[in-house]
């Protein structure tokens, strides 16, 4: 990888880690429990059902933040652990959910074995990934899922880069967020080898619409068809 590319990836990760480390406590206070959102509760419950119906197994909440999605998936009966880039976000997650496992890591290089996961959730954790890096993230998600494993993505929809300043009320704190069309994210996921099961645009009239993509890594049988 060229030196300039390495530097760009490092800068993006460093900026994201720094921003979330600063806002960890306020982020936890301002984020409502998943159980209060009917649509997302239904979506994550369906994801949990699919994983269990395919035999269960380890699931990762990637970019878990303060652990609210991790906790919901655990309550739905999954064997789930959280992974996040920010040590401070993980400290809040461990404090608020001491019964669950959390560790530090990046979507661009997960410390997980090939094909070890029955499911993976990336709940708004791709929104700070530059679009040029998204294929690498999708490839990494494909690598860590076992054949037949399920992937659930949530993200902001649009076609622009948002430069956030004074984020979460912290003066001087800035961070880039990328909004992408549902179709483009689905294409990137499919390009990594996944089967797209569902793609949806949530709240299309909202100031910032939201997208959902549910996908599956083909099993040996379906890949041969």
Protein Blocks (a to p, Z undefined) as FASTA:
>chain_A
ZZklmmmmmmmmmmmmmmmmmmmmmmmmmmccfklpmklmmmmmmmmmmmmmnopaaddd
ehklnommmmmmmmnopacddddfblklmmmmmmmmmmbccddddfklccbdehkafbdc
dehklmmgcfklmmmmmmmmmmmpcehiacdddddedjdddddehihhighiacdddddd
fklmmmmmmmnopacfbdcdehklbmbdcdddddddddfklmmZZ
